[in-house]
Amino acid sequence: MYEFSFCNPTRIEFGSDKEKNIGRYMKEFGVQKTILVFGSNRIKQSGLFDDVAASLTQNGIEFLELGGVKSNPVLSKVNEGIELAKSFAADSVLSVGGGSCLDSAKAIAAGALYDGDVWDFFIGKAKVEKALAVFDIITLAATGSEMNSGGVVMKEETQQKYSLSGFPLYPKVSVINPTLQATVGSDYLVYSAADIIAHSIEGYFTADIQPEIINMQIEANIKTVIKTTEILLANPDDDAARGEFAWAATMALNGLTYVGTRGYSYPNHMIEHAMSAVCDVPHGAGLSVIMPAWMKWWKNRNPTQFERFANEIFGLQTADQGIDALKAWFDKIGTPTTLAQLNIEGQVLDKVIDNAAQNAIDWQMSDTYSKDAIREVFELAK
């Protein structure tokens, strides 16, 4: 294993009805005023909003609402939240929703205590040294944002979908109640499955040092996602499968599957960010298209690991068999596997490639991912 330092300060509260205790959890950290960030009004229709509001009120916590966060979160909504937090003198941000809400909440938390433009954190002009306290109730298992310090937001004017991170952005407490996720439609369930697998394979295939224990953890996570996705498509009310799926999402990007690794990168996410920035496709749907294509393009650089993937995940022998099996599974569960399914063709595709090439420069990956190389990957996704 490569040398490492590891610290994850987020407390997880996992289980049924834990969202009803959110006010008490936040009060433990001295919270008095919070911005409640959410997406659609579904949380009001389901009763979740009322449960959260009651818990906050019972614990003496004032709050203001910030709804309307979209699935590919945008900077304009973040700036709206920052102004709200500053005017309200909020000491915290509470996200009730999926990863997009939480990513927005993290950006708001950083921007509320910063005198400059919050976008500075996304372009490396400033570091997040302080932030409002972040809390969340996660209602969609996918991004793992509930147990990490990162967040992704798009600047609409430039179509830049970039990330920020910083130790102060780790949530203080994250509530994971799998039953809250039972209302997620089958489309976003399968997109989420693709997202979790993408988080799992980035280091698995690209690291130049990859410990055996980490390989096994990643493989267990992927096999759990495959098994529980199929169970949930057949029976969305299976609480045991829902719980394991939710925890697999958290484990995929809370740092544990990257401990002791070295030299890894996130090419699938780098490329997909361009797809969702230009075309506003669901992040997981873009990943299920790009992953098999990228794997075909990359396989000869790490053949032993690709053969291992084929054998451990699907019981097959060759790299190509493993890649084809993953793509076939994506087809089986109903998440896209071709650019045509996302209407990314012609001039639109050219714009996506240009965007991805700029991402590669900004992510310091352009030595490997030139514009021509990125086009080669996309050719394999047709």
C-alpha positions as CSV (number, residue, x, y, z in Angstrom):
1,M,0.0,0.0,0.0
2,Y,1.1,3.5,-0.7
3,E,1.5,5.9,2.3
4,F,-1.6,7.8,3.3
5,S,-3.4,9.9,5.8
6,F,-7.1,9.3,6.3
7,C,-9.7,11.2,8.2
8,N,-13.5,11.2,7.6
9,P,-15.3,13.3,10.2
10,T,-18.8,12.8,9.0
11,R,-21.2,11.1,11.4
12,I,-23.8,8.8,9.7
13,E,-27.2,8.3,11.2
14,F,-28.6,5.3,9.3
15,G,-32.1,3.9,9.8
16,S,-35.8,4.4,9.6
17,D,-37.3,7.7,10.9
18,K,-33.9,9.2,11.7
19,E,-34.8,12.2,9.6
20,K,-37.3,13.1,12.4
21,N,-34.3,13.7,14.7
22,I,-32.4,16.1,12.4
23,G,-33.2,19.1,14.7
24,R,-31.7,17.3,17.7
25,Y,-28.6,16.3,15.7
26,M,-28.0,19.9,14.6
27,K,-28.6,21.3,18.0
28,E,-25.7,19.2,19.3
29,F,-23.5,21.4,17.1
30,G,-25.0,24.6,18.4
31,V,-27.0,25.4,15.3
32,Q,-29.5,28.2,15.6
33,K,-30.3,29.3,12.0
34,T,-30.1,27.2,8.9
35,I,-30.9,27.4,5.2
36,L,-33.0,24.4,4.2
37,V,-32.0,23.4,0.6
38,F,-34.2,21.1,-1.5
39,G,-35.2,20.3,-5.0
40,S,-38.8,19.8,-6.1
41,N,-41.9,20.1,-3.9
42,R,-42.0,16.3,-3.7
43,I,-40.6,16.5,-0.2
44,K,-43.6,18.6,0.8
45,Q,-46.1,16.3,-0.9
46,S,-44.5,13.3,0.8
47,G,-44.6,14.8,4.3
48,L,-40.8,14.8,4.6
49,F,-40.6,18.6,4.7
50,D,-43.2,18.7,7.5
51,D,-41.2,16.2,9.6
52,V,-38.0,18.1,9.1
53,A,-39.6,21.5,9.8
54,A,-41.2,20.1,13.0
55,S,-37.9,18.7,14.2
56,L,-36.1,22.0,13.6
57,T,-38.8,24.0,15.3
58,Q,-38.9,21.7,18.3
59,N,-35.2,22.2,18.8
60,G,-35.3,26.0,18.5
61,I,-33.7,26.2,15.0
62,E,-35.0,28.9,12.7
63,F,-34.8,28.2,9.0
64,L,-35.4,29.7,5.6
65,E,-36.3,27.6,2.5
66,L,-34.2,27.4,-0.7
67,G,-36.1,25.1,-3.1
68,G,-35.7,24.5,-6.8
69,V,-32.3,22.9,-7.0
70,K,-32.1,20.9,-10.3
71,S,-30.5,17.6,-10.9
72,N,-27.5,19.1,-12.6
73,P,-27.0,21.9,-10.0
74,V,-26.2,25.4,-11.3
75,L,-24.2,28.3,-9.9
76,S,-27.0,30.8,-10.1
77,K,-29.0,28.8,-7.5
78,V,-25.9,28.6,-5.3
79,N,-25.4,32.4,-5.4
80,E,-29.1,32.8,-4.5
81,G,-28.5,30.6,-1.5
82,I,-25.3,32.5,-0.5
83,E,-27.2,35.8,-0.5
84,L,-30.0,34.2,1.6
85,A,-27.5,32.7,4.1
86,K,-25.7,36.0,4.5
87,S,-28.9,38.1,5.0
88,F,-30.3,35.6,7.4
89,A,-27.0,35.2,9.3
90,A,-27.3,31.5,9.0
91,D,-24.8,29.3,10.8
92,S,-25.5,26.1,8.8
93,V,-27.0,24.6,5.7
94,L,-29.3,21.6,5.7
95,S,-29.8,19.7,2.4
96,V,-32.9,17.5,2.1
97,G,-32.6,15.7,-1.2
98,G,-30.1,14.0,-3.5
99,G,-26.5,14.7,-4.3
100,S,-27.3,17.8,-6.3
101,C,-29.0,19.4,-3.3
102,L,-26.0,18.5,-1.1
103,D,-23.4,19.7,-3.6
104,S,-25.3,23.0,-3.8
105,A,-25.5,23.2,0.0
106,K,-21.7,22.7,0.3
107,A,-21.1,25.5,-2.2
108,I,-23.5,27.8,-0.3
109,A,-21.7,26.9,3.0
110,A,-18.4,27.9,1.5
111,G,-19.6,31.0,-0.2
112,A,-21.5,32.4,2.7
113,L,-18.2,32.9,4.6
114,Y,-16.2,34.2,1.7
115,D,-16.0,37.8,0.5
116,G,-15.2,36.9,-3.1
117,D,-16.9,35.0,-5.9
118,V,-17.7,31.4,-4.8
119,W,-16.6,30.3,-8.3
120,D,-13.0,31.0,-7.1
121,F,-13.2,27.7,-5.1
122,F,-14.1,25.8,-8.3
123,I,-11.3,27.2,-10.4
124,G,-8.5,26.9,-7.8
125,K,-8.3,30.6,-7.2
126,A,-9.1,30.1,-3.5
127,K,-9.2,27.3,-1.0
128,V,-12.1,26.5,1.3
129,E,-10.7,27.3,4.7
130,K,-14.0,27.9,6.5
131,A,-17.7,27.2,5.9
132,L,-21.1,27.0,7.5
133,A,-21.9,23.7,9.1
134,V,-23.3,21.2,6.6
135,F,-26.0,18.7,7.4
136,D,-28.1,16.5,5.1
137,I,-30.9,14.0,4.8
138,I,-30.0,12.1,1.6
139,T,-33.0,10.9,-0.5
140,L,-31.2,9.5,-3.5
141,A,-28.3,7.0,-3.2
142,A,-25.8,7.9,-5.9
143,T,-23.1,10.5,-5.4
144,G,-21.7,9.6,-2.0
145,S,-21.7,13.4,-1.3
146,E,-23.1,12.6,2.1
147,M,-19.8,11.4,3.4
148,N,-17.2,13.4,1.5
149,S,-16.1,17.0,1.2
150,G,-16.7,17.5,-2.5
151,G,-19.4,19.1,-4.6
152,V,-20.1,19.7,-8.3
153,V,-21.9,22.7,-9.8
154,M,-22.2,24.1,-13.3
155,K,-21.6,27.7,-14.3
156,E,-24.4,28.3,-16.8
157,E,-22.8,31.1,-18.8
158,T,-19.6,29.1,-19.7
159,Q,-21.0,25.5,-19.4
160,Q,-18.2,24.7,-17.0
161,K,-19.2,21.8,-14.7
162,Y,-16.5,21.9,-12.0
163,S,-16.0,20.8,-8.4
164,L,-15.0,22.3,-5.1
165,S,-13.7,20.5,-2.0
166,G,-12.3,21.3,1.4
167,F,-12.3,19.7,4.8
168,P,-14.8,22.2,6.3
169,L,-17.4,20.9,3.7
170,Y,-17.6,17.4,5.2
171,P,-21.2,17.1,6.5
172,K,-21.3,17.1,10.3
173,V,-24.2,14.6,10.3
174,S,-25.7,12.8,7.3
175,V,-29.0,10.9,7.7
176,I,-29.5,7.9,5.5
177,N,-33.0,6.4,5.8
178,P,-33.3,3.9,2.9
179,T,-37.1,4.0,3.1
180,L,-37.1,7.6,2.0
181,Q,-35.4,6.4,-1.3
182,A,-38.2,4.0,-2.1
183,T,-40.1,6.6,-4.1
184,V,-37.2,7.1,-6.6
185,G,-38.3,6.0,-10.0
186,S,-36.7,3.1,-11.9
187,D,-34.9,5.5,-14.2
188,Y,-33.0,7.3,-11.5
189,L,-32.4,4.0,-9.7
190,V,-30.5,2.7,-12.7
191,Y,-28.7,6.0,-13.3
192,S,-27.6,5.9,-9.7
193,A,-26.3,2.3,-10.1
194,A,-24.1,3.5,-13.0
195,D,-22.9,6.5,-10.9
196,I,-21.9,4.2,-8.1
197,I,-20.0,1.8,-10.4
198,A,-18.2,4.8,-12.0
199,H,-17.0,6.0,-8.6
200,S,-15.8,2.5,-7.9
201,I,-13.9,1.8,-11.1
202,E,-12.0,5.1,-11.6
203,G,-9.2,4.3,-9.2
204,Y,-9.6,0.5,-9.8
205,F,-8.5,0.8,-13.4
206,T,-6.3,3.9,-13.4
207,A,-4.2,3.7,-10.2
208,D,-0.5,2.7,-10.6
209,I,-0.6,1.4,-7.0
210,Q,-3.8,-0.5,-6.1
211,P,-3.8,-2.6,-2.9
212,E,-5.4,-6.0,-2.9
213,I,-7.7,-5.1,0.0
214,I,-9.0,-2.1,-2.0
215,N,-9.6,-4.2,-5.1
216,M,-11.7,-6.6,-3.0
217,Q,-13.7,-3.8,-1.4
218,I,-14.5,-2.3,-4.8
219,E,-15.5,-5.6,-6.3
220,A,-17.8,-6.3,-3.3
221,N,-19.3,-2.8,-3.8
222,I,-20.0,-3.4,-7.5
223,K,-21.4,-6.8,-7.0
224,T,-23.7,-5.4,-4.3
225,V,-24.9,-2.7,-6.7
226,I,-25.6,-5.2,-9.4
227,K,-27.5,-7.6,-7.1
228,T,-29.5,-4.9,-5.3
229,T,-30.4,-3.0,-8.4
230,E,-32.0,-6.1,-9.9
231,I,-33.9,-6.8,-6.7
232,L,-35.2,-3.2,-6.4
233,L,-36.3,-3.1,-10.1
234,A,-38.4,-6.2,-9.3
235,N,-39.5,-5.0,-5.8
236,P,-38.9,-1.3,-4.9
237,D,-40.1,-2.0,-1.4
238,D,-37.4,-4.4,-0.5
239,D,-35.9,-2.6,2.5
240,A,-32.9,-4.8,2.9
241,A,-31.8,-4.3,-0.7
242,R,-32.5,-0.6,-0.5
243,G,-30.3,-0.3,2.6
244,E,-27.4,-2.1,1.0
245,F,-27.7,-0.1,-2.2
246,A,-27.7,3.1,-0.2
247,W,-24.6,2.1,1.8
248,A,-22.8,1.0,-1.4
249,A,-23.3,4.5,-2.8
250,T,-21.8,6.0,0.4
251,M,-18.8,3.6,0.4
252,A,-18.0,4.2,-3.2
253,L,-16.8,7.8,-2.6
254,N,-16.2,8.3,1.1
255,G,-12.4,7.8,0.7
256,L,-12.2,4.2,1.9
257,T,-11.9,2.7,-1.6
258,Y,-8.9,5.0,-2.4
259,V,-6.9,4.4,0.8
260,G,-3.3,3.3,-0.1
261,T,-3.8,3.9,-3.8
262,R,-1.6,6.1,-6.0
263,G,-1.7,7.7,-9.4
264,Y,-5.4,7.5,-10.1
265,S,-7.6,9.8,-12.0
266,Y,-11.3,10.4,-12.9
267,P,-11.5,10.2,-16.7
268,N,-15.1,9.0,-16.9
269,H,-16.3,11.8,-14.7
270,M,-14.1,14.3,-16.6
271,I,-15.7,13.3,-19.9
272,E,-19.2,13.0,-18.6
273,H,-19.2,16.4,-17.0
274,A,-19.0,17.8,-20.5
275,M,-22.0,15.7,-21.6
276,S,-24.3,16.9,-18.7
277,A,-23.0,20.5,-19.0
278,V,-23.7,20.8,-22.7
279,C,-26.8,18.6,-22.9
280,D,-28.2,18.5,-19.3
281,V,-28.4,14.7,-19.4
282,P,-28.7,12.9,-16.1
283,H,-25.2,12.4,-14.8
284,G,-25.6,8.6,-14.3
285,A,-27.1,8.2,-17.7
286,G,-24.0,9.9,-19.3
287,L,-21.7,7.7,-17.2
288,S,-23.4,4.5,-18.4
289,V,-22.8,5.6,-22.0
290,I,-19.2,6.6,-21.5
291,M,-17.9,3.9,-19.2
292,P,-17.9,0.9,-21.6
293,A,-16.5,3.1,-24.3
294,W,-13.7,4.4,-22.1
295,M,-13.0,0.9,-20.9
296,K,-12.5,-0.4,-24.4
297,W,-10.2,2.6,-25.1
298,W,-8.2,2.1,-21.9
299,K,-8.1,-1.7,-21.5
300,N,-4.6,-2.3,-23.0
301,R,-3.0,0.0,-20.5
302,N,-4.0,-2.2,-17.6
303,P,-4.9,-5.6,-19.1
304,T,-4.4,-7.7,-15.9
305,Q,-6.9,-5.5,-14.0
306,F,-9.5,-5.7,-16.7
307,E,-9.2,-9.5,-16.8
308,R,-9.6,-9.5,-13.0
309,F,-12.7,-7.3,-13.4
310,A,-14.2,-9.7,-15.9
311,N,-13.5,-12.7,-13.7
312,E,-14.5,-11.3,-10.3
313,I,-17.6,-9.4,-11.3
314,F,-19.0,-11.6,-14.1
315,G,-17.2,-14.9,-13.9
316,L,-15.6,-14.3,-17.4
317,Q,-12.1,-14.5,-18.6
318,T,-11.1,-11.7,-21.0
319,A,-11.1,-7.9,-20.8
320,D,-13.5,-7.6,-23.7
321,Q,-15.9,-10.1,-22.2
322,G,-16.0,-8.1,-18.9
323,I,-16.6,-4.8,-20.8
324,D,-19.3,-6.4,-22.9
325,A,-20.9,-7.9,-19.8
326,L,-21.1,-4.5,-18.1
327,K,-22.6,-2.9,-21.2
328,A,-25.1,-5.7,-21.5
329,W,-26.1,-5.3,-17.8
330,F,-26.6,-1.6,-18.4
331,D,-28.9,-2.5,-21.3
332,K,-30.7,-5.0,-19.2
333,I,-31.5,-2.6,-16.4
334,G,-32.5,0.2,-18.9
335,T,-29.8,2.8,-18.6
336,P,-28.4,4.3,-21.9
337,T,-25.3,2.8,-23.5
338,T,-25.1,4.8,-26.7
339,L,-24.8,8.5,-27.6
340,A,-27.8,8.2,-29.9
341,Q,-30.0,7.4,-26.9
342,L,-29.0,10.7,-25.4
343,N,-29.3,12.6,-28.7
344,I,-25.7,13.5,-28.6
345,E,-24.7,13.5,-32.2
346,G,-23.3,15.8,-34.9
347,Q,-22.6,19.4,-33.9
348,V,-23.8,18.7,-30.4
349,L,-21.2,16.0,-30.0
350,D,-18.6,18.4,-31.3
351,K,-19.5,20.9,-28.6
352,V,-19.3,18.1,-26.0
353,I,-15.9,17.1,-27.2
354,D,-14.6,20.7,-27.0
355,N,-16.0,21.0,-23.5
356,A,-14.4,17.7,-22.4
357,A,-11.0,18.8,-24.0
358,Q,-11.1,21.9,-21.9
359,N,-12.0,19.8,-18.8
360,A,-8.9,17.7,-19.5
361,I,-6.8,20.8,-19.5
362,D,-8.3,22.2,-16.3
363,W,-8.1,18.8,-14.6
364,Q,-4.5,18.4,-15.6
365,M,-5.2,15.3,-17.7
366,S,-4.6,16.6,-21.2
367,D,-1.3,14.8,-21.7
368,T,-3.4,11.6,-21.9
369,Y,-6.7,13.0,-22.9
370,S,-6.1,15.2,-25.9
371,K,-9.0,16.3,-28.0
372,D,-8.3,13.5,-30.5
373,A,-8.2,10.9,-27.7
374,I,-11.5,12.1,-26.3
375,R,-13.0,11.9,-29.8
376,E,-11.8,8.3,-30.0
377,V,-13.6,7.5,-26.7
378,F,-16.8,9.0,-28.0
379,E,-16.5,7.1,-31.3
380,L,-16.6,3.9,-29.2
381,A,-19.8,5.1,-27.6
382,K,-21.8,5.4,-30.8
